[in-house]
Amino acid sequence: MSEFNISPTFSVYKLVARVENVSSIINHRRAMTVISHEIENATLLDNAHTTIFAGFQRLSRFLPQVARYEQLAQRARAIYVFGVPDATMPSIPNVTYVPLKPADQLTKEWFLVSLGRDYASALATEELTHIDDPDETRVFKGIWTFDVDMVMILHDWLTQVVGLRSDLDNAAMTHKHHQLSYLGEVILRMRARVERLARQGKEDTLREEIDQLLRSQLQNAFHQLKTTHVPPVG
């Protein structure tokens, strides 16, 4: 496993909190998984060519996602997985493991940052509970953002952390109209999930949390992107 020089105080969540009004409490841990999968789906299902940085707190938490990330790695530009190395990791082409020390701030954070020339999204959270608490009692605070500038900042910081030279800049994202299309696909999938959970008559707390995300963060992001969107010429 490669060596990286990561400051123990470095924080994806706090970097976002400096800019965004982070007040969203995500009470259902499965909602975190849903959000993470939707960010990944832009690459896995919608063919966005992105670089992905994923924080799993402990690398053992990554193991259930290996098969999914093997597929994701075939479509992504590159993937970096962060966590305390508490298990043996399989070698996956195009996936780099970034080991954390147990006292690092990033071990308290669940984050996923995905950026390409036509897609930008990030989940940045900090755990209010403890990773060893029962999953049903774990609580996080944070935000799911589609703000291109914010995701660019996160991407630039993380590329420095892993020693990667970024070849993307604000001018490079010339296809922002695609971001609107990707976000529309996310909203459709999230609505379908809410309807499916409602038909099943279970997972009320998860359904309510996803529905709240749809009504607040996703709809607001879609509206802001649509009102500031300039269609491409030609």
N, C-alpha and C positions, 0 to 999 in steps of 0.2 A: 504494500500500500504506500502510495507516494507521501512525501512529507510536505506540509504546508505551514506557513507561518501566520497563524490566525490569532488576532488579539483576543484575549479572554473577555473583553468588554464589547466586542463587535456585535451589533444587533441589527437584524433586518427589520424587526418590528419597530424599534425606537427610531430608526431612520425614516420609516414611513410616518410615525407619530409626530415627528418634527414638522411635517408638512400637512398631513391630513388630520381631520378631527376624528380621531379613532375612539369610538365609544360603543362599537358593536360588540355585544356579548354573544358568543356562539355556545349555546348550552348543550347542544347535542353533538357528541363526538362524531357520529355518523354524518352529520352535516359537513364536517370538515373533510371527510372522505369524498362526499359528493362534490364539493367545491374543487378539491384537488383533481378529481377525475375529469371535471369539466375543463379545467385549465389544460390538462394533458390531452383531452379529446380534440382540442383545436389542432394539435399536431397529429394525433393518432387517427382521428376520423376525418378531420377537415383539411388535412395536408398543409397546415401552416409549418413552414420550415424555421424552427426556433432553436435557441439555446435554452436549456432548462437547468435551473438550480433548485434542488429539492432538499429541504431539511426534515429529517426523520427523528431528530433528537438522539435516538440510538439506532445503530445500523441493523440491529436485530428486528426492528420495526419495519425495515425495508424488505425483509425476506418474503413476506406474503405477496409483495408486489413484483417479484422478480420476473415472472412470466409476462406481465403487462409491460414492464420496462424493457424487456428484450424486444418486444414489438415496437415500443416507443423509440428505442435507440436506433432502429432501422430508418426512422423518418426524421428524427431530430438532427440538428447540426452537431450538437454535443450535449451530454447530460452530466451534471455533477451532483452527487448524492452525499449529503453531510450527515454525520452522526458519530456518536461514541462507538468505537469498534469493539462491540461486545459479542460478536459472532463472526464466523468465517464467511466472507462474502464470495459469491461466484464471480468469475470473470465474465463480463459482458462487453462485447465490442462497443465502443463509443460511450461507455459509462465510466466515469472516474469517481472513485470514492474519496471523500475528503474527511479524514478523521478529526473528531473533536475531543477535547479533554473534558472530563466530567464536570469541571467547574466553569467551563465556558458558558457565556450567556446564551449562545446559540442552542445549547442543550435544553433550554427552556422554551424554545420556539419551534412552531410548526410553520414552515414557509414553503412556498412554491413560486418561483419567478420564471416566466416564459416570455422570451422576446425574439422576434424576427423582423424582417423588413416590412411585414404587413400585419403583424399581430403582436399585441402586448397585453399581458395580464399578470397579476401577482396576488397571492394570498400571503399576508404577513400577520402572524399572531404570536401572542405570548401566553403561556399556560398560567392560569391562576391557581391551579391545583398542582398535583405532582404526577409524573409519568407512571408511577407505581400504584396510583389510586385506581379503583375499579373504573373501567372505561365509561360506564354509565354515569359516573359522578364527575368526570373530568370536564373542566370549563376553561375556555380560552377567550381572550379579548383580542380584537384585531379588525382587519378590513380586507375585503376583496376588491381590488381596483383594476380598472381598464384604462386608467390615465396613462397615456404614452410617456409623458415626461417623468412621471413618478417611477414607472417601470424601467425607464432608461437609467435613472439614477441608481436604482437597485442593481440593475444589470452591470453598470460601470463599477460599482463598489465590489460586487461579487467576482467580476472578472479579475480585478486587482488581487482579491483574496486568493484566488486559485492560480494566479500568475498567467492568466490568459489575456492576450492583447485583443481588445475589442475592435471589430471592424465595422461597427454600427455607430451611427450618430443620428442626431435629430433630423438632419437633412437626408439621411439614408432611408428613412421610413417614408417612401414616396407613394405607398399604396394604402393610405389611411382609410380609403373607402372600403378596403377589405376588412378592416377592423370592425366596421359596422355590420358586415355580413357575418363574420365569426360570432359576434355578440348576439346577433339574431338567432343563429343556430343554437347557442347556449340557452337562450330564453325558451326556445321551442322544446329543447330536451328537458329543461327544468320544469316547464309546465306539464309536459307529458308525465314526468315523475310524480308530480303532485297529484295529477288525476289518477295515476295508477295506484298510489298509496291510498287515495280516497276510496277507490273501488274495492280495495282489499280490506278496508275498514280497520286498519291498524297503523301503528307508528304515528300516532297523532302528534307527538312532540316534534318528530322529524318533519312531518308534512307541514306543520305550522311554521317551523323555522325556515324551510325552503321557500314556502309561500311568502314569508316576510322578506327574504332575500330578493325574491322576484319583484315584490311591490316597492322595495326601497332601493337597494344598491343597484340591481340590474336595470330596472326601468329608468332610474335616474341616470345611470351611465349611458344607456341607449339614447335617452333624450338629449343629454349633453353632447354626445358624439354626433348625433343627427343634426343638431342645430348649428354645430361648428364645422360640419362636414362640407368640403368643397369638392364636387364631383370632378373626376379626372377629365382632362381635355382630350377630345378625340375618341 
